[in-house]
Amino acid sequence: MTGLVRTFTAAVHQEDDWYVARCLELDVASQGETLDASLANLREAVEVYLEEAAQPAIEATPFVTSFQVGKAA
């Protein structure tokens, strides 16, 4: 039986020597020493979350954009 493939959005930022990855549709986050490691760890954490949650609370894909803020006076 082929499993359902879902696409999620990850936001990744660096904190000191770690990369922190967060799934924007779920309340799931992970970290790793490299960008690739943080994303692999997030993928695993989301898979575990989806297996264990009876009815996961999946939000609609958020609108992700950037914006600028001027220099404070």
Secondary structure, 3 states (H helix, E strand, C coil): CCCCCCCCCEEEEEECCEEEEEECCCCEEEEECCHHHHHHHHHHHHHHHHHHCCCCCCCCCCCCCCCCCCCCC
